Structures are given as C-alpha cells and as structure tokens.
C-alpha cells in the first residue's frame, strides 16, 4: 500500500507538468489564431 502511494505521487508530478505544458500550448495557439486576421 505504501509503495502504491509513493508510485502515485511520483507519477503525479510528471503528469502535472505535461498537462500544464499542453494547456500553455493551447493558449499560445489560440492567441496566435485570434491575431492572424489582423496581420493581413
């Protein structure tokens, strides 16, 4: 049981970082898409 909890905590950090990077990429793409019409 203790080993399962330790494994869960160690996986949570990497998942949280990858989720944050994915969300940041979506925000950047949305901002870029919204600014494209003003460039032409």
C-alpha positions in Angstrom: 0.0 0.0 0.0 2.8 2.4 0.9 4.6 1.5 -2.4 1.4 2.3 -4.3 1.1 5.7 -2.7 4.7 6.5 -3.4 4.3 5.4 -7.1 1.2 7.6 -7.4 3.0 10.6 -6.0 6.0 10.2 -8.3 3.8 9.9 -11.4 1.6 12.9 -10.4 4.5 15.4 -10.9 5.3 14.4 -14.4 1.6 14.3 -15.4 1.0 17.7 -13.9 3.9 19.2 -15.8 2.9 17.7 -19.1 -0.7 18.8 -18.6 0.5 22.4 -17.8 2.7 22.4 -21.0 -0.3 21.2 -23.0 -2.6 23.9 -21.6 0.1 26.5 -22.3 0.5 25.3 -25.9 -3.3 25.5 -26.4 -3.3 29.1 -25.1 -0.5 30.1 -27.4 -2.2 28.6 -30.4 -5.5 30.3 -29.5 -3.8 33.7 -29.2 -2.0 33.2 -32.5 -5.2 32.2 -34.2 -7.0 35.2 -32.9 -4.3 37.6 -34.1 -3.9 36.1 -37.6 -6.8 38.1 -39.2 -5.3 41.4 -38.0 -2.0 40.6 -39.8 -3.5 40.7 -43.3 
